[in-house]
Amino acid sequence: MKPQDALPSTDTRSRSRSPGARPSNGRVVLEVDGVSKVYPRNSVRALDGIDLEIHDGEFVSIIGPSGCGKSTLLQIAAGLIPATTGEPRLEGTPVVGPRRDIGMMFQQATLSPWRTALQNVLLPIEIRDGAKLARARSDTAMELLHLVGVGEFAKAYPGELSGGMAQRVAVCRMLITEPAVLLLDEPFGALDELTRDRMNEELQRICLERNATAVMVTHSIAEAVFLADRVVVMSARPGRIAEIVDVDLPRPRTFEMTAEPRFAKLTQHVRGELDLGGQL
Amino acid sequence: MTTTATPRKERHSLYAPEPFINRIPQWLSVLMLGLLGLSAWQLVVSLELVARILLPGPTETFEEIVVTAQGIVTGDHVAEALWITLQEVLWGFLAAAALGFFLGVLTGETLLGQRAVMPYLVAFNALPKVAFAPVFVAWLGFGVESKIAMALFIAFFPVIVDTAAGLATAEKDALVLFRSMGASRWQTLWKLKLPHALPFIFAGLKSAAVFAVVGAVVGEYLGGGGGLGELIRLSAQYLNLARVFALIFYLGLIGLALFTLVGWIERRIVFWHRPEPTEIKGA
């Protein structure tokens, strides 16, 4: 379906859950309802009528050319910037500002270099409930660090961690508040490709283990397909949903699968949609 | 036929030879340059290229340094002067650190500061601040107060500028993260921006340590009092330049001691950041 055809919303809403997706009760966790974003300064229409429903335990990748507003969409969903029209709803309530049930991750790990890995993981608790209650959650933080395989570095400072380990700590910091939805803005984009592949595998494992609901913005088609139950392909100027591609590959996915014809077929399909949507 | 010999020779022709300076330890090169300078100084004096009364030799200066040290230990008027200057420098530095930090946070953190205060600070900074010394003497008299004010006045600009600049160094993603965690402005300042600014703040404090000595001495030159600056002025009037050099040596020690102290505190607090030598500024 091409972006200039009928509203993409009809397509999104009528779509049933893909057969390859993880078992889910189909409950909508995050709903983006007719969200548009116009920057009044230069009246650029960054997003135009975005409708999207993300279900419990679902992993959705958003991919599109630069300037398609995918990061803007993520920031609106996180309550960091307001939508011009429409609204994002999390667990049924409109998102009107930063919320404690949203976990975020960015390209840079953004760990505080003066805090140990453990203290960095506890930071969101410290911000919300104070240092005392944060310390009381140390055991949970340690469990998370062990879950992502950096338990023995709990006392280390970020300066002593590699880029991949730093992002693992950032994953823990995101998970410590047990958010209802994870919003990932190119989380491993700054890592080398080998580390990135391993981190993607880890992310899948963690999401499966915790039945996490996640939305990830990425530039990499392979990464988008590898992780996602659905890949949202966006087109630019104005930012619209061009197509939603179901990824019906069984889980857990492995890197052997990326060599299989159905994986290639899916990535080619996404690439085709991206090309239709405009300049990459 | 040996095939291994030729590439070795080629390597020497292709790559620049390692510079000689890299092959000797740094302390040795520092020491050698110092000795070279002293020898040149001694040579100029021995050959009487300059009248002895205008340029005392290194040995005379060293003797004067020793005599001054004895005076300081026994507690004569030099010790008194040193104590007065030391107080001026310390109070001036502390006041400059406090005021500079406050104004730095104000300009770096608030829109009012950025829009309204900063232009005034930039304009003030362009002024020759030494020229204000008589003003402080007129306001505060010939005691230590006018010198403390002068030390403060010269030393606090680098603290403001570096604090304000440091507050802007927190990564964009980290700021977004703090917003997404619902951090208040105070929390963002206290837990993110200020720690990030610390290396810059300390760079400003190191500059202030050096400038505070400049301010105190300028104040003493123009406003009298009983400090080292006054002693230097008097010794210079009697053309006792060896003594002038000796007193300047001790002034330098005050600045160096304060600078080193700030650096030591920095290493304790900002343990995650090692300052580059180029970050160290001075006057």
Boltz contact constraints between the chains, C-beta under 6 A:
constraints:
  - contact:
      token1: [A, 78]
      token2: [B, 180]
      max_distance: 6.0
  - contact:
      token1: [A, 80]
      token2: [B, 179]
      max_distance: 6.0
  - contact:
      token1: [A, 98]
      token2: [B, 179]
      max_distance: 6.0
  - contact:
      token1: [A, 98]
      token2: [B, 180]
      max_distance: 6.0
  - contact:
      token1: [A, 98]
      token2: [B, 182]
      max_distance: 6.0
  - contact:
      token1: [A, 104]
      token2: [B, 180]
      max_distance: 6.0
  - contact:
      token1: [A, 106]
      token2: [B, 173]
      max_distance: 6.0
  - contact:
      token1: [A, 108]
      token2: [B, 171]
      max_distance: 6.0
  - contact:
      token1: [A, 108]
      token2: [B, 173]
      max_distance: 6.0
  - contact:
      token1: [A, 110]
      token2: [B, 171]
      max_distance: 6.0
  - contact:
      token1: [A, 110]
      token2: [B, 173]
      max_distance: 6.0
  - contact:
      token1: [A, 110]
      token2: [B, 174]
      max_distance: 6.0
  - contact:
      token1: [A, 110]
      token2: [B, 177]
      max_distance: 6.0
  - contact:
      token1: [A, 113]
      token2: [B, 272]
      max_distance: 6.0
  - contact:
      token1: [A, 114]
      token2: [B, 195]
      max_distance: 6.0
  - contact:
      token1: [A, 114]
      token2: [B, 272]
      max_distance: 6.0
  - contact:
      token1: [A, 124]
      token2: [B, 181]
      max_distance: 6.0
  - contact:
      token1: [A, 127]
      token2: [B, 181]
      max_distance: 6.0
  - contact:
      token1: [A, 127]
      token2: [B, 183]
      max_distance: 6.0
  - contact:
      token1: [A, 127]
      token2: [B, 187]
      max_distance: 6.0
  - contact:
      token1: [A, 159]
      token2: [B, 272]
      max_distance: 6.0
